[in-house]
Amino acid sequence: MLIWVDGGYQGQDFLRFVMDTHRWIIQPVLRKDRVKGFVPITQRWKVERTFGWFNWCRRLSKDYEILPQTSEALIYVANIRIMLRRLA
């Protein structure tokens, strides 16, 4: 599983820990230094857009849940709702 992370998570110790513990591949998404001003980074834009979609769901807009399993289930429900709207 490939996971995009912010540039702050690019240390070798962190990458090794995530690979050994969860068997995930971490790829830091870095900004190009030559560009000035605001330029959206493609992978980061996808994540921010998804979080924006989750804010349309009342239960996901704030941290109401106690158990992480409940939050995970609600994220699945929100994704199903988004996909059904697109298919309709």
N, C-alpha and C positions, 0 to 999 in steps of 0.2 A: 504494500500500500504506500503510495507516494503522498506525502503531506507537505504543502507549501507553508513556510514559516517566515516571519519577519527577519530582517537582516541581523537583529540582535541575537538570534538563536543559532549562530553559525560556529560555535566553538566545537572542537573535536571531542571534548569530554561529553558534552551534551549529545552530540550525534551518536557517539558510541553507546551512551546510556540508553537512548531511545531504541537503537537497533538491537541491543542485547535484551532489553526488557520487553519491548512490544513487537519487535520484528518489523518496524516501520522504517521507510526511507524518508529522510528529511531533506528537503531542498530549499535553502534560503532564497527568497526573492529579493533581489537587490535593485536599488535605483541606479540609473546610469548617471555618472558624475558629470558628464559633458552637458547634460540638459539643465537649463535654468527654468525656474518657474514650476507650475503645476503640470505634471504629466501623469495620467493614470497608468498604474502598472496593471497589466492584464490579469494576472492571477489574483492580486490583492483586490482588484475591483470586483471579481466574482465573489469573493468572500464577503466583502462589505455589502454588496447587493443582496446576497442571501440573508445576512443579518437584518437588512432593511425589510425584507419580506417577512421575516419572523416577527418584526414589531407590529405587523398587522394583526397578529394573533394576541388577544388580550392576555392569555396566561403566560406567553413568552415575552411580553413587553417589559415585565418586571420579574424579579426573582422571588416568586411566591412559593415555590416548591421546596420541600425539605429534603426529599430523597433525590439523588441524581438520576435514578432509574425513571422517576416520574417525569423529570425534565426531558430525558432522552425519548420517552414515549411521546411526549407532546411535540417534540421536534419532528418525529416521524409522522405524526398526524398533520402537522403544518405542511410538511413536504408533500404528503398525499393530497392535501387540499389544493396546493399550488399546481401539482401535476394534473389533477382533475379539471381545474379551471382552464388550463391550457389545452386539454384534450376536447373540451366541450365546444 
